[in-house]
């Protein structure tokens, strides 16, 4: 499942990130690595998702969220 299919308030484990290399490295530097826990906090009407990774909140677009594969914890 991808992050776009995730439910608000649920905790997930990152399985795979399929983004362009520069963006993937940027996400890794922010703490989004395989096996890290991620919580979906909010989905905005425009498709932006607000996520919590390692105690920090981030907003990501639908194009990024659809390329982050997660599984339920």
mmCIF file as Biopython writes it, N, C-alpha, C and O atoms, coordinates in Angstrom:
data_model
#
loop_
_atom_site.group_PDB
_atom_site.id
_atom_site.type_symbol
_atom_site.label_atom_id
_atom_site.label_alt_id
_atom_site.label_comp_id
_atom_site.label_asym_id
_atom_site.label_entity_id
_atom_site.label_seq_id
_atom_site.pdbx_PDB_ins_code
_atom_site.Cartn_x
_atom_site.Cartn_y
_atom_site.Cartn_z
_atom_site.occupancy
_atom_site.B_iso_or_equiv
_atom_site.auth_seq_id
_atom_site.auth_asym_id
_atom_site.pdbx_PDB_model_num
ATOM 1   N N  . UNK A ? 1  ? 0.850  -1.175 0.000  1.0 0.0 1  A 1 
ATOM 2   C CA . UNK A ? 1  ? 0.000  0.000  0.000  1.0 0.0 1  A 1 
ATOM 3   C C  . UNK A ? 1  ? 0.886  1.226  0.000  1.0 0.0 1  A 1 
ATOM 4   O O  . UNK A ? 1  ? 2.014  1.191  0.493  1.0 0.0 1  A 1 
ATOM 5   N N  . UNK A ? 2  ? 0.375  2.301  -0.552 1.0 0.0 2  A 1 
ATOM 6   C CA . UNK A ? 2  ? 1.139  3.547  -0.563 1.0 0.0 2  A 1 
ATOM 7   C C  . UNK A ? 2  ? 0.615  4.479  0.527  1.0 0.0 2  A 1 
ATOM 8   O O  . UNK A ? 2  ? -0.437 4.233  1.117  1.0 0.0 2  A 1 
ATOM 9   N N  . UNK A ? 3  ? 1.341  5.519  0.777  1.0 0.0 3  A 1 
ATOM 10  C CA . UNK A ? 3  ? 0.953  6.471  1.819  1.0 0.0 3  A 1 
ATOM 11  C C  . UNK A ? 3  ? -0.359 7.180  1.472  1.0 0.0 3  A 1 
ATOM 12  O O  . UNK A ? 3  ? -1.052 7.650  2.375  1.0 0.0 3  A 1 
ATOM 13  N N  . UNK A ? 4  ? -0.712 7.268  0.204  1.0 0.0 4  A 1 
ATOM 14  C CA . UNK A ? 4  ? -1.976 7.902  -0.177 1.0 0.0 4  A 1 
ATOM 15  C C  . UNK A ? 4  ? -3.171 7.064  0.266  1.0 0.0 4  A 1 
ATOM 16  O O  . UNK A ? 4  ? -4.272 7.594  0.416  1.0 0.0 4  A 1 
ATOM 17  N N  . UNK A ? 5  ? -2.970 5.760  0.480  1.0 0.0 5  A 1 
ATOM 18  C CA . UNK A ? 5  ? -4.039 4.863  0.932  1.0 0.0 5  A 1 
ATOM 19  C C  . UNK A ? 5  ? -4.127 4.768  2.449  1.0 0.0 5  A 1 
ATOM 20  O O  . UNK A ? 5  ? -5.041 4.133  2.975  1.0 0.0 5  A 1 
ATOM 21  N N  . UNK A ? 6  ? -3.206 5.380  3.147  1.0 0.0 6  A 1 
ATOM 22  C CA . UNK A ? 6  ? -3.143 5.279  4.608  1.0 0.0 6  A 1 
ATOM 23  C C  . UNK A ? 6  ? -4.304 6.008  5.277  1.0 0.0 6  A 1 
ATOM 24  O O  . UNK A ? 6  ? -4.889 6.937  4.722  1.0 0.0 6  A 1 
ATOM 25  N N  . UNK A ? 7  ? -4.615 5.551  6.491  1.0 0.0 7  A 1 
ATOM 26  C CA . UNK A ? 7  ? -5.692 6.157  7.275  1.0 0.0 7  A 1 
ATOM 27  C C  . UNK A ? 7  ? -5.108 7.135  8.282  1.0 0.0 7  A 1 
ATOM 28  O O  . UNK A ? 7  ? -4.036 6.907  8.844  1.0 0.0 7  A 1 
ATOM 29  N N  . UNK A ? 8  ? -5.820 8.211  8.496  1.0 0.0 8  A 1 
ATOM 30  C CA . UNK A ? 8  ? -5.375 9.249  9.424  1.0 0.0 8  A 1 
ATOM 31  C C  . UNK A ? 8  ? -5.298 8.679  10.837 1.0 0.0 8  A 1 
ATOM 32  O O  . UNK A ? 8  ? -6.206 7.985  11.294 1.0 0.0 8  A 1 
ATOM 33  N N  . UNK A ? 9  ? -4.196 8.985  11.518 1.0 0.0 9  A 1 
ATOM 34  C CA . UNK A ? 9  ? -3.993 8.559  12.897 1.0 0.0 9  A 1 
ATOM 35  C C  . UNK A ? 9  ? -3.347 7.201  13.049 1.0 0.0 9  A 1 
ATOM 36  O O  . UNK A ? 9  ? -2.984 6.816  14.161 1.0 0.0 9  A 1 
ATOM 37  N N  . UNK A ? 10 ? -3.195 6.466  11.968 1.0 0.0 10 A 1 
ATOM 38  C CA . UNK A ? 10 ? -2.590 5.138  12.025 1.0 0.0 10 A 1 
ATOM 39  C C  . UNK A ? 10 ? -1.078 5.233  11.880 1.0 0.0 10 A 1 
ATOM 40  O O  . UNK A ? 10 ? -0.555 6.161  11.263 1.0 0.0 10 A 1 
ATOM 41  N N  . UNK A ? 11 ? -0.387 4.256  12.461 1.0 0.0 11 A 1 
ATOM 42  C CA . UNK A ? 11 ? 1.074  4.203  12.383 1.0 0.0 11 A 1 
ATOM 43  C C  . UNK A ? 11 ? 1.479  3.144  11.367 1.0 0.0 11 A 1 
ATOM 44  O O  . UNK A ? 11 ? 0.909  2.053  11.334 1.0 0.0 11 A 1 
ATOM 45  N N  . UNK A ? 12 ? 2.464  3.470  10.542 1.0 0.0 12 A 1 
ATOM 46  C CA . UNK A ? 12 ? 2.916  2.586  9.472  1.0 0.0 12 A 1 
ATOM 47  C C  . UNK A ? 12 ? 4.436  2.468  9.501  1.0 0.0 12 A 1 
ATOM 48  O O  . UNK A ? 12 ? 5.131  3.265  10.132 1.0 0.0 12 A 1 
ATOM 49  N N  . UNK A ? 13 ? 4.925  1.455  8.802  1.0 0.0 13 A 1 
ATOM 50  C CA . UNK A ? 13 ? 6.360  1.239  8.643  1.0 0.0 13 A 1 
ATOM 51  C C  . UNK A ? 13 ? 6.692  1.464  7.165  1.0 0.0 13 A 1 
ATOM 52  O O  . UNK A ? 13 ? 6.017  0.927  6.287  1.0 0.0 13 A 1 
ATOM 53  N N  . UNK A ? 14 ? 7.723  2.251  6.894  1.0 0.0 14 A 1 
ATOM 54  C CA . UNK A ? 14 ? 8.137  2.514  5.521  1.0 0.0 14 A 1 
ATOM 55  C C  . UNK A ? 14 ? 8.815  1.265  4.970  1.0 0.0 14 A 1 
ATOM 56  O O  . UNK A ? 14 ? 9.780  0.770  5.553  1.0 0.0 14 A 1 
ATOM 57  N N  . UNK A ? 15 ? 8.308  0.751  3.838  1.0 0.0 15 A 1 
ATOM 58  C CA . UNK A ? 15 ? 8.893  -0.419 3.200  1.0 0.0 15 A 1 
ATOM 59  C C  . UNK A ? 15 ? 9.812  -0.042 2.045  1.0 0.0 15 A 1 
ATOM 60  O O  . UNK A ? 15 ? 10.887 -0.619 1.886  1.0 0.0 15 A 1 
ATOM 61  N N  . UNK A ? 16 ? 9.383  0.931  1.236  1.0 0.0 16 A 1 
ATOM 62  C CA . UNK A ? 16 ? 10.152 1.288  0.052  1.0 0.0 16 A 1 
ATOM 63  C C  . UNK A ? 16 ? 9.805  2.710  -0.362 1.0 0.0 16 A 1 
ATOM 64  O O  . UNK A ? 16 ? 8.660  3.143  -0.228 1.0 0.0 16 A 1 
ATOM 65  N N  . UNK A ? 17 ? 10.790 3.425  -0.860 1.0 0.0 17 A 1 
ATOM 66  C CA . UNK A ? 17 ? 10.582 4.784  -1.364 1.0 0.0 17 A 1 
ATOM 67  C C  . UNK A ? 17 ? 11.056 4.805  -2.805 1.0 0.0 17 A 1 
ATOM 68  O O  . UNK A ? 17 ? 12.233 4.563  -3.072 1.0 0.0 17 A 1 
ATOM 69  N N  . UNK A ? 18 ? 10.158 5.089  -3.738 1.0 0.0 18 A 1 
ATOM 70  C CA . UNK A ? 18 ? 10.492 5.106  -5.163 1.0 0.0 18 A 1 
ATOM 71  C C  . UNK A ? 18 ? 10.361 6.529  -5.702 1.0 0.0 18 A 1 
ATOM 72  O O  . UNK A ? 18 ? 9.372  6.874  -6.349 1.0 0.0 18 A 1 
ATOM 73  N N  . UNK A ? 19 ? 11.364 7.338  -5.425 1.0 0.0 19 A 1 
ATOM 74  C CA . UNK A ? 19 ? 11.384 8.735  -5.843 1.0 0.0 19 A 1 
ATOM 75  C C  . UNK A ? 19 ? 12.643 8.997  -6.654 1.0 0.0 19 A 1 
ATOM 76  O O  . UNK A ? 19 ? 13.574 8.193  -6.621 1.0 0.0 19 A 1 
ATOM 77  N N  . UNK A ? 20 ? 12.689 10.108 -7.383 1.0 0.0 20 A 1 
ATOM 78  C CA . UNK A ? 20 ? 13.956 10.474 -8.040 1.0 0.0 20 A 1 
ATOM 79  C C  . UNK A ? 20 ? 15.073 10.535 -6.999 1.0 0.0 20 A 1 
ATOM 80  O O  . UNK A ? 20 ? 14.832 10.897 -5.848 1.0 0.0 20 A 1 
ATOM 81  N N  . UNK A ? 21 ? 16.268 10.189 -7.397 1.0 0.0 21 A 1 
ATOM 82  C CA . UNK A ? 21 ? 17.388 10.027 -6.461 1.0 0.0 21 A 1 
ATOM 83  C C  . UNK A ? 21 ? 17.601 11.232 -5.553 1.0 0.0 21 A 1 
ATOM 84  O O  . UNK A ? 21 ? 17.799 11.057 -4.350 1.0 0.0 21 A 1 
ATOM 85  N N  . UNK A ? 22 ? 17.566 12.437 -6.085 1.0 0.0 22 A 1 
ATOM 86  C CA . UNK A ? 22 ? 17.804 13.620 -5.250 1.0 0.0 22 A 1 
ATOM 87  C C  . UNK A ? 22 ? 16.716 13.784 -4.193 1.0 0.0 22 A 1 
ATOM 88  O O  . UNK A ? 22 ? 17.008 14.120 -3.045 1.0 0.0 22 A 1 
ATOM 89  N N  . UNK A ? 23 ? 15.464 13.548 -4.577 1.0 0.0 23 A 1 
ATOM 90  C CA . UNK A ? 23 ? 14.361 13.662 -3.624 1.0 0.0 23 A 1 
ATOM 91  C C  . UNK A ? 23 ? 14.401 12.525 -2.608 1.0 0.0 23 A 1 
ATOM 92  O O  . UNK A ? 23 ? 14.104 12.730 -1.431 1.0 0.0 23 A 1 
ATOM 93  N N  . UNK A ? 24 ? 14.764 11.339 -3.058 1.0 0.0 24 A 1 
ATOM 94  C CA . UNK A ? 24 ? 14.872 10.204 -2.144 1.0 0.0 24 A 1 
ATOM 95  C C  . UNK A ? 24 ? 15.956 10.464 -1.091 1.0 0.0 24 A 1 
ATOM 96  O O  . UNK A ? 24 ? 15.758 10.176 0.090  1.0 0.0 24 A 1 
ATOM 97  N N  . UNK A ? 25 ? 17.092 11.006 -1.517 1.0 0.0 25 A 1 
ATOM 98  C CA . UNK A ? 25 ? 18.166 11.333 -0.570 1.0 0.0 25 A 1 
ATOM 99  C C  . UNK A ? 25 ? 17.717 12.411 0.414  1.0 0.0 25 A 1 
ATOM 100 O O  . UNK A ? 25 ? 18.064 12.364 1.594  1.0 0.0 25 A 1 
ATOM 101 N N  . UNK A ? 26 ? 16.947 13.379 -0.073 1.0 0.0 26 A 1 
ATOM 102 C CA . UNK A ? 26 ? 16.432 14.446 0.799  1.0 0.0 26 A 1 
ATOM 103 C C  . UNK A ? 26 ? 15.497 13.860 1.855  1.0 0.0 26 A 1 
ATOM 104 O O  . UNK A ? 26 ? 15.576 14.225 3.028  1.0 0.0 26 A 1 
ATOM 105 N N  . UNK A ? 27 ? 14.621 12.958 1.443  1.0 0.0 27 A 1 
ATOM 106 C CA . UNK A ? 27 ? 13.701 12.322 2.387  1.0 0.0 27 A 1 
ATOM 107 C C  . UNK A ? 27 ? 14.468 11.464 3.397  1.0 0.0 27 A 1 
ATOM 108 O O  . UNK A ? 27 ? 14.106 11.417 4.572  1.0 0.0 27 A 1 
ATOM 109 N N  . UNK A ? 28 ? 15.514 10.793 2.947  1.0 0.0 28 A 1 
ATOM 110 C CA . UNK A ? 28 ? 16.349 10.010 3.862  1.0 0.0 28 A 1 
ATOM 111 C C  . UNK A ? 28 ? 17.021 10.902 4.893  1.0 0.0 28 A 1 
ATOM 112 O O  . UNK A ? 28 ? 17.125 10.528 6.061  1.0 0.0 28 A 1 
ATOM 113 N N  . UNK A ? 29 ? 17.475 12.070 4.476  1.0 0.0 29 A 1 
ATOM 114 C CA . UNK A ? 29 ? 18.128 12.986 5.410  1.0 0.0 29 A 1 
ATOM 115 C C  . UNK A ? 29 ? 17.142 13.533 6.439  1.0 0.0 29 A 1 
ATOM 116 O O  . UNK A ? 29 ? 17.543 13.952 7.525  1.0 0.0 29 A 1 
ATOM 117 N N  . UNK A ? 30 ? 15.858 13.529 6.098  1.0 0.0 30 A 1 
ATOM 118 C CA . UNK A ? 30 ? 14.824 13.971 7.037  1.0 0.0 30 A 1 
ATOM 119 C C  . UNK A ? 30 ? 14.347 12.838 7.945  1.0 0.0 30 A 1 
ATOM 120 O O  . UNK A ? 30 ? 13.526 13.058 8.836  1.0 0.0 30 A 1 
ATOM 121 N N  . UNK A ? 31 ? 14.861 11.626 7.720  1.0 0.0 31 A 1 
ATOM 122 C CA . UNK A ? 31 ? 14.533 10.509 8.594  1.0 0.0 31 A 1 
ATOM 123 C C  . UNK A ? 31 ? 13.643 9.454  7.986  1.0 0.0 31 A 1 
ATOM 124 O O  . UNK A ? 31 ? 13.319 8.477  8.662  1.0 0.0 31 A 1 
ATOM 125 N N  . UNK A ? 32 ? 13.233 9.604  6.739  1.0 0.0 32 A 1 
ATOM 126 C CA . UNK A ? 32 ? 12.377 8.609  6.113  1.0 0.0 32 A 1 
ATOM 127 C C  . UNK A ? 32 ? 13.243 7.555  5.444  1.0 0.0 32 A 1 
ATOM 128 O O  . UNK A ? 32 ? 13.634 7.690  4.285  1.0 0.0 32 A 1 
ATOM 129 N N  . UNK A ? 33 ? 13.532 6.508  6.198  1.0 0.0 33 A 1 
ATOM 130 C CA . UNK A ? 33 ? 14.325 5.395  5.694  1.0 0.0 33 A 1 
ATOM 131 C C  . UNK A ? 33 ? 13.492 4.128  5.800  1.0 0.0 33 A 1 
ATOM 132 O O  . UNK A ? 33 ? 12.478 4.101  6.497  1.0 0.0 33 A 1 
ATOM 133 N N  . UNK A ? 34 ? 13.914 3.095  5.118  1.0 0.0 34 A 1 
ATOM 134 C CA . UNK A ? 34 ? 13.200 1.813  5.211  1.0 0.0 34 A 1 
ATOM 135 C C  . UNK A ? 34 ? 13.179 1.370  6.661  1.0 0.0 34 A 1 
ATOM 136 O O  . UNK A ? 34 ? 14.201 1.401  7.346  1.0 0.0 34 A 1 
ATOM 137 N N  . UNK A ? 35 ? 11.996 0.955  7.128  1.0 0.0 35 A 1 
ATOM 138 C CA . UNK A ? 35 ? 11.849 0.476  8.493  1.0 0.0 35 A 1 
ATOM 139 C C  . UNK A ? 35 ? 11.479 1.549  9.495  1.0 0.0 35 A 1 
ATOM 140 O O  . UNK A ? 35 ? 11.175 1.227  10.644 1.0 0.0 35 A 1 
ATOM 141 N N  . UNK A ? 36 ? 11.494 2.817  9.101  1.0 0.0 36 A 1 
ATOM 142 C CA . UNK A ? 36 ? 11.131 3.878  10.046 1.0 0.0 36 A 1 
ATOM 143 C C  . UNK A ? 36 ? 9.616  3.962  10.196 1.0 0.0 36 A 1 
ATOM 144 O O  . UNK A ? 36 ? 8.866  3.637  9.276  1.0 0.0 36 A 1 
ATOM 145 N N  . UNK A ? 37 ? 9.185  4.402  11.369 1.0 0.0 37 A 1 
ATOM 146 C CA . UNK A ? 37 ? 7.760  4.539  11.656 1.0 0.0 37 A 1 
ATOM 147 C C  . UNK A ? 37 ? 7.270  5.887  11.152 1.0 0.0 37 A 1 
ATOM 148 O O  . UNK A ? 37 ? 7.960  6.900  11.264 1.0 0.0 37 A 1 
ATOM 149 N N  . UNK A ? 38 ? 6.065  5.878  10.596 1.0 0.0 38 A 1 
ATOM 150 C CA . UNK A ? 38 ? 5.470  7.088  10.050 1.0 0.0 38 A 1 
ATOM 151 C C  . UNK A ? 38 ? 3.991  7.104  10.427 1.0 0.0 38 A 1 
ATOM 152 O O  . UNK A ? 38 ? 3.311  6.080  10.359 1.0 0.0 38 A 1 
ATOM 153 N N  . UNK A ? 39 ? 3.507  8.266  10.822 1.0 0.0 39 A 1 
ATOM 154 C CA . UNK A ? 39 ? 2.099  8.424  11.184 1.0 0.0 39 A 1 
ATOM 155 C C  . UNK A ? 39 ? 1.477  9.481  10.286 1.0 0.0 39 A 1 
ATOM 156 O O  . UNK A ? 39 ? 2.031  10.567 10.116 1.0 0.0 39 A 1 
ATOM 157 N N  . UNK A ? 40 ? 0.330  9.161  9.716  1.0 0.0 40 A 1 
ATOM 158 C CA . UNK A ? 40 ? -0.401 10.133 8.902  1.0 0.0 40 A 1 
ATOM 159 C C  . UNK A ? 40 ? -1.264 10.962 9.840  1.0 0.0 40 A 1 
ATOM 160 O O  . UNK A ? 40 ? -2.166 10.439 10.493 1.0 0.0 40 A 1 
ATOM 161 N N  . UNK A ? 41 ? -0.980 12.261 9.903  1.0 0.0 41 A 1 
ATOM 162 C CA . UNK A ? 41 ? -1.696 13.148 10.822 1.0 0.0 41 A 1 
ATOM 163 C C  . UNK A ? 41 ? -2.911 13.807 10.191 1.0 0.0 41 A 1 
ATOM 164 O O  . UNK A ? 41 ? -3.934 14.005 10.847 1.0 0.0 41 A 1 
ATOM 165 N N  . UNK A ? 42 ? -2.790 14.147 8.904  1.0 0.0 42 A 1 
ATOM 166 C CA . UNK A ? 42 ? -3.863 14.923 8.273  1.0 0.0 42 A 1 
ATOM 167 C C  . UNK A ? 42 ? -3.746 14.840 6.761  1.0 0.0 42 A 1 
ATOM 168 O O  . UNK A ? 42 ? -2.642 14.783 6.219  1.0 0.0 42 A 1 
ATOM 169 N N  . UNK A ? 43 ? -4.884 14.835 6.084  1.0 0.0 43 A 1 
ATOM 170 C CA . UNK A ? 43 ? -4.907 14.935 4.619  1.0 0.0 43 A 1 
ATOM 171 C C  . UNK A ? 43 ? -5.709 16.173 4.264  1.0 0.0 43 A 1 
ATOM 172 O O  . UNK A ? 43 ? -6.859 16.323 4.678  1.0 0.0 43 A 1 
ATOM 173 N N  . UNK A ? 44 ? -5.097 17.052 3.498  1.0 0.0 44 A 1 
ATOM 174 C CA . UNK A ? 44 ? -5.777 18.276 3.085  1.0 0.0 44 A 1 
ATOM 175 C C  . UNK A ? 44 ? -6.569 18.027 1.807  1.0 0.0 44 A 1 
ATOM 176 O O  . UNK A ? 44 ? -6.348 17.031 1.119  1.0 0.0 44 A 1 
ATOM 177 N N  . UNK A ? 45 ? -7.468 18.912 1.501  1.0 0.0 45 A 1 
ATOM 178 C CA . UNK A ? 45 ? -8.324 18.750 0.321  1.0 0.0 45 A 1 
ATOM 179 C C  . UNK A ? 45 ? -7.538 18.713 -0.980 1.0 0.0 45 A 1 
ATOM 180 O O  . UNK A ? 45 ? -7.932 18.033 -1.927 1.0 0.0 45 A 1 
ATOM 181 N N  . UNK A ? 46 ? -6.447 19.428 -1.029 1.0 0.0 46 A 1 
ATOM 182 C CA . UNK A ? 46 ? -5.649 19.465 -2.262 1.0 0.0 46 A 1 
ATOM 183 C C  . UNK A ? 46 ? -4.758 18.236 -2.418 1.0 0.0 46 A 1 
ATOM 184 O O  . UNK A ? 46 ? -4.000 18.148 -3.384 1.0 0.0 46 A 1 
ATOM 185 N N  . UNK A ? 47 ? -4.835 17.293 -1.492 1.0 0.0 47 A 1 
ATOM 186 C CA . UNK A ? 47 ? -4.058 16.064 -1.580 1.0 0.0 47 A 1 
ATOM 187 C C  . UNK A ? 47 ? -2.801 16.051 -0.753 1.0 0.0 47 A 1 
ATOM 188 O O  . UNK A ? 47 ? -2.159 15.008 -0.629 1.0 0.0 47 A 1 
ATOM 189 N N  . UNK A ? 48 ? -2.433 17.169 -0.186 1.0 0.0 48 A 1 
ATOM 190 C CA . UNK A ? 48 ? -1.241 17.226 0.654  1.0 0.0 48 A 1 
ATOM 191 C C  . UNK A ? 48 ? -1.458 16.400 1.922  1.0 0.0 48 A 1 
ATOM 192 O O  . UNK A ? 48 ? -2.515 16.473 2.550  1.0 0.0 48 A 1 
ATOM 193 N N  . UNK A ? 49 ? -0.455 15.624 2.285  1.0 0.0 49 A 1 
ATOM 194 C CA . UNK A ? 49 ? -0.513 14.813 3.496  1.0 0.0 49 A 1 
ATOM 195 C C  . UNK A ? 49 ? 0.460  15.374 4.520  1.0 0.0 49 A 1 
ATOM 196 O O  . UNK A ? 49 ? 1.594  15.716 4.186  1.0 0.0 49 A 1 
ATOM 197 N N  . UNK A ? 50 ? 0.016  15.467 5.761  1.0 0.0 50 A 1 
ATOM 198 C CA . UNK A ? 50 ? 0.877  15.884 6.860  1.0 0.0 50 A 1 
ATOM 199 C C  . UNK A ? 50 ? 1.245  14.615 7.620  1.0 0.0 50 A 1 
ATOM 200 O O  . UNK A ? 50 ? 0.375  13.897 8.113  1.0 0.0 50 A 1 
ATOM 201 N N  . UNK A ? 51 ? 2.551  14.347 7.709  1.0 0.0 51 A 1 
ATOM 202 C CA . UNK A ? 51 ? 3.025  13.120 8.328  1.0 0.0 51 A 1 
ATOM 203 C C  . UNK A ? 51 ? 3.962  13.436 9.499  1.0 0.0 51 A 1 
ATOM 204 O O  . UNK A ? 51 ? 4.525  14.526 9.597  1.0 0.0 51 A 1 
ATOM 205 N N  . UNK A ? 52 ? 4.103  12.462 10.363 1.0 0.0 52 A 1 
ATOM 206 C CA . UNK A ? 52 ? 4.998  12.572 11.510 1.0 0.0 52 A 1 
ATOM 207 C C  . UNK A ? 52 ? 6.061  11.487 11.378 1.0 0.0 52 A 1 
ATOM 208 O O  . UNK A ? 52 ? 5.746  10.298 11.332 1.0 0.0 52 A 1 
ATOM 209 N N  . UNK A ? 53 ? 7.322  11.909 11.316 1.0 0.0 53 A 1 
ATOM 210 C CA . UNK A ? 53 ? 8.454  10.983 11.240 1.0 0.0 53 A 1 
ATOM 211 C C  . UNK A ? 53 ? 9.460  11.380 12.306 1.0 0.0 53 A 1 
ATOM 212 O O  . UNK A ? 53 ? 9.951  12.509 12.317 1.0 0.0 53 A 1 
ATOM 213 N N  . UNK A ? 54 ? 9.765  10.458 13.193 1.0 0.0 54 A 1 
ATOM 214 C CA . UNK A ? 54 ? 10.779 10.682 14.227 1.0 0.0 54 A 1 
ATOM 215 C C  . UNK A ? 54 ? 10.576 11.989 14.981 1.0 0.0 54 A 1 
ATOM 216 O O  . UNK A ? 54 ? 11.532 12.705 15.278 1.0 0.0 54 A 1 
ATOM 217 N N  . UNK A ? 55 ? 9.308  12.289 15.289 1.0 0.0 55 A 1 
ATOM 218 C CA . UNK A ? 55 ? 8.991  13.459 16.094 1.0 0.0 55 A 1 
ATOM 219 C C  . UNK A ? 55 ? 8.885  14.767 15.331 1.0 0.0 55 A 1 
ATOM 220 O O  . UNK A ? 55 ? 8.692  15.817 15.944 1.0 0.0 55 A 1 
ATOM 221 N N  . UNK A ? 56 ? 9.007  14.731 14.008 1.0 0.0 56 A 1 
ATOM 222 C CA . UNK A ? 56 ? 8.941  15.945 13.203 1.0 0.0 56 A 1 
ATOM 223 C C  . UNK A ? 56 ? 7.801  15.834 12.198 1.0 0.0 56 A 1 
ATOM 224 O O  . UNK A ? 56 ? 7.616  14.794 11.567 1.0 0.0 56 A 1 
ATOM 225 N N  . UNK A ? 57 ? 7.043  16.914 12.059 1.0 0.0 57 A 1 
ATOM 226 C CA . UNK A ? 57 ? 5.934  16.947 11.107 1.0 0.0 57 A 1 
ATOM 227 C C  . UNK A ? 57 ? 6.418  17.458 9.759  1.0 0.0 57 A 1 
ATOM 228 O O  . UNK A ? 57 ? 7.211  18.396 9.681  1.0 0.0 57 A 1 
ATOM 229 N N  . UNK A ? 58 ? 5.918  16.815 8.686  1.0 0.0 58 A 1 
ATOM 230 C CA . UNK A ? 58 ? 6.241  17.215 7.325  1.0 0.0 58 A 1 
ATOM 231 C C  . UNK A ? 58 ? 4.970  17.232 6.499  1.0 0.0 58 A 1 
ATOM 232 O O  . UNK A ? 58 ? 4.044  16.464 6.757  1.0 0.0 58 A 1 
ATOM 233 N N  . UNK A ? 59 ? 4.925  18.099 5.515  1.0 0.0 59 A 1 
ATOM 234 C CA . UNK A ? 59 ? 3.840  18.105 4.535  1.0 0.0 59 A 1 
ATOM 235 C C  . UNK A ? 59 ? 4.426  17.643 3.217  1.0 0.0 59 A 1 
ATOM 236 O O  . UNK A ? 59 ? 5.443  18.165 2.760  1.0 0.0 59 A 1 
ATOM 237 N N  . UNK A ? 60 ? 3.775  16.655 2.604  1.0 0.0 60 A 1 
ATOM 238 C CA . UNK A ? 60 ? 4.236  16.152 1.317  1.0 0.0 60 A 1 
ATOM 239 C C  . UNK A ? 60 ? 3.066  16.109 0.345  1.0 0.0 60 A 1 
ATOM 240 O O  . UNK A ? 60 ? 1.917  15.927 0.748  1.0 0.0 60 A 1 
ATOM 241 N N  . UNK A ? 61 ? 3.362  16.274 -0.916 1.0 0.0 61 A 1 
ATOM 242 C CA . UNK A ? 61 ? 2.326  16.262 -1.938 1.0 0.0 61 A 1 
ATOM 243 C C  . UNK A ? 61 ? 1.905  14.857 -2.311 1.0 0.0 61 A 1 
ATOM 244 O O  . UNK A ? 61 ? 2.555  13.878 -1.944 1.0 0.0 61 A 1 
ATOM 245 N N  . UNK A ? 62 ? 0.815  14.772 -3.042 1.0 0.0 62 A 1 
ATOM 246 C CA . UNK A ? 62 ? 0.284  13.485 -3.476 1.0 0.0 62 A 1 
ATOM 247 C C  . UNK A ? 62 ? 1.275  12.731 -4.353 1.0 0.0 62 A 1 
ATOM 248 O O  . UNK A ? 62 ? 1.382  11.508 -4.259 1.0 0.0 62 A 1 
ATOM 249 N N  . UNK A ? 63 ? 2.004  13.458 -5.212 1.0 0.0 63 A 1 
ATOM 250 C CA . UNK A ? 63 ? 2.978  12.807 -6.088 1.0 0.0 63 A 1 
ATOM 251 C C  . UNK A ? 63 ? 4.086  12.120 -5.305 1.0 0.0 63 A 1 
ATOM 252 O O  . UNK A ? 63 ? 4.587  11.079 -5.730 1.0 0.0 63 A 1 
ATOM 253 N N  . UNK A ? 64 ? 4.473  12.683 -4.175 1.0 0.0 64 A 1 
ATOM 254 C CA . UNK A ? 64 ? 5.492  12.064 -3.319 1.0 0.0 64 A 1 
ATOM 255 C C  . UNK A ? 64 ? 4.871  10.932 -2.504 1.0 0.0 64 A 1 
ATOM 256 O O  . UNK A ? 64 ? 5.440  9.844  -2.423 1.0 0.0 64 A 1 
ATOM 257 N N  . UNK A ? 65 ? 3.708  11.180 -1.901 1.0 0.0 65 A 1 
ATOM 258 C CA . UNK A ? 65 ? 3.049  10.176 -1.059 1.0 0.0 65 A 1 
ATOM 259 C C  . UNK A ? 65 ? 2.703  8.911  -1.836 1.0 0.0 65 A 1 
ATOM 260 O O  . UNK A ? 65 ? 2.727  7.813  -1.279 1.0 0.0 65 A 1 
ATOM 261 N N  . UNK A ? 66 ? 2.387  9.057  -3.102 1.0 0.0 66 A 1 
ATOM 262 C CA . UNK A ? 66 ? 2.018  7.883  -3.900 1.0 0.0 66 A 1 
ATOM 263 C C  . UNK A ? 66 ? 3.222  6.999  -4.228 1.0 0.0 66 A 1 
ATOM 264 O O  . UNK A ? 66 ? 3.049  5.884  -4.721 1.0 0.0 66 A 1 
ATOM 265 N N  . UNK A ? 67 ? 4.417  7.473  -3.966 1.0 0.0 67 A 1 
ATOM 266 C CA . UNK A ? 67 ? 5.633  6.695  -4.219 1.0 0.0 67 A 1 
ATOM 267 C C  . UNK A ? 67 ? 6.305  6.210  -2.941 1.0 0.0 67 A 1 
ATOM 268 O O  . UNK A ? 67 ? 7.432  5.715  -2.979 1.0 0.0 67 A 1 
ATOM 269 N N  . UNK A ? 68 ? 5.616  6.350  -1.809 1.0 0.0 68 A 1 
ATOM 270 C CA . UNK A ? 68 ? 6.132  5.856  -0.536 1.0 0.0 68 A 1 
ATOM 271 C C  . UNK A ? 68 ? 5.277  4.650  -0.145 1.0 0.0 68 A 1 
ATOM 272 O O  . UNK A ? 68 ? 4.090  4.782  0.153  1.0 0.0 68 A 1 
ATOM 273 N N  . UNK A ? 69 ? 5.901  3.483  -0.151 1.0 0.0 69 A 1 
ATOM 274 C CA . UNK A ? 69 ? 5.190  2.240  0.158  1.0 0.0 69 A 1 
ATOM 275 C C  . UNK A ? 69 ? 5.334  1.923  1.638  1.0 0.0 69 A 1 
ATOM 276 O O  . UNK A ? 69 ? 6.438  1.919  2.182  1.0 0.0 69 A 1 
ATOM 277 N N  . UNK A ? 70 ? 4.205  1.658  2.279  1.0 0.0 70 A 1 
ATOM 278 C CA . UNK A ? 70 ? 4.175  1.405  3.718  1.0 0.0 70 A 1 
ATOM 279 C C  . UNK A ? 70 ? 3.380  0.150  4.015  1.0 0.0 70 A 1 
ATOM 280 O O  . UNK A ? 70 ? 2.640  -0.351 3.169  1.0 0.0 70 A 1 
ATOM 281 N N  . UNK A ? 71 ? 3.544  -0.350 5.232  1.0 0.0 71 A 1 
ATOM 282 C CA . UNK A ? 71 ? 2.701  -1.453 5.721  1.0 0.0 71 A 1 
ATOM 283 C C  . UNK A ? 71 ? 2.252  -1.081 7.131  1.0 0.0 71 A 1 
ATOM 284 O O  . UNK A ? 71 ? 2.905  -0.299 7.822  1.0 0.0 71 A 1 
ATOM 285 N N  . UNK A ? 72 ? 1.132  -1.655 7.541  1.0 0.0 72 A 1 
ATOM 286 C CA . UNK A ? 72 ? 0.625  -1.370 8.878  1.0 0.0 72 A 1 
ATOM 287 C C  . UNK A ? 72 ? 1.568  -1.944 9.918  1.0 0.0 72 A 1 
ATOM 288 O O  . UNK A ? 72 ? 2.178  -2.994 9.718  1.0 0.0 72 A 1 
ATOM 289 N N  . UNK A ? 73 ? 1.673  -1.243 11.018 1.0 0.0 73 A 1 
ATOM 290 C CA . UNK A ? 73 ? 2.539  -1.723 12.091 1.0 0.0 73 A 1 
ATOM 291 C C  . UNK A ? 73 ? 1.868  -2.828 12.854 1.0 0.0 73 A 1 
ATOM 292 O O  . UNK A ? 73 ? 2.445  -3.363 13.801 1.0 0.0 73 A 1 
#
